[in-house]
């Protein structure tokens, strides 16, 4: 059904309908014409044969002379005179006229008369009926019908072939536009759809889509620029607030009762600072302007440092954080940007901390994939509920738990940074646990 709903399917249906209708109308007219010609020809042959037989009938003697019919023919001869009843001279076996002089079913025939003089010198009327089976004409008409049905089938096949060829030819510009759109979807950027110089609706469509893409890109660039500018502007006052708050917390005259409130404010400022950094990363990632400095980095040391940084938060939340390192791997040195990689690991750990149930244990495993040779750092945490489609987790601003903190950017940012390092994040859900694996190529 989907194939018939497409343009090529609609062209095929239109061509089939037009060709079929035209062939059917023309075939019907031709069949009627051929049937009329065949009937007229058969009638003419019968009439000529009957006329020849009628000429051979001789009633001038006391014993009339009547010719015999040919093979398959039916003959009847009457002599009618004024006064006496008609006298039948010949009657083929089984040849009986119906009421009103109609011929029996399956026969075609003619009736001819001729004036003559009998042996007594009287004027008489010789009446002759000649008929033969209609099967021959019916067989000819059957062959004509078969030929017309064959022509109809051929026209439908021709219509399908023409529709396929014409559809392929006509839809070439649309296919190029579709291929360009798929390329742009895979690698968004300044590329635009091809505009065929055909001067028709397809060119207008491609031009309108390119103008729409220009407006969308301009809007996205404006949004990214605003986000980057706002993030840059917010970093300075946040740093001032954090510095002032740190100085205030160290003041000896500070009442002890204000300590918890100031600690909470410091945590919120720290969270706000991470959010501003995330916004800055978002703007750079969307504009492909994120600089990466690839250097050999010890993945195990980087993950251990990130775990130590977040360990107090895990302890405050009552959650365990365990680290499992495969000792069989001699060296975890990878080629990466250490700062951006730290952001990824911190985001993965923070995501596990926020979504794991209370009292659950978050596990970080380091090892090497035998098939690809990639080093990996995998963060696993129990889930409160099944997540379903895991691909949604790496989309911007998607939150599996809308009541949790955060802007829904952590996994998206981490996945984009991981892609820039060579491989996207690998997510899987097994036995009520979410496993997020960061994979990196070994430094060479």
Helices and strands as residue ranges (DSSP letters): H 2-5, H 7-56, E 73-81, E 87-91, G 99-101, E 107-117, E 123-133, H 135-170, H 172-186, H 201-249, G 256-258, H 259-286, E 295-298, H 299-316, E 320-325, E 333-336, H 338-355, E 361-368, E 375-382, G 390-394, H 410-420, E 426-430, E 433-440
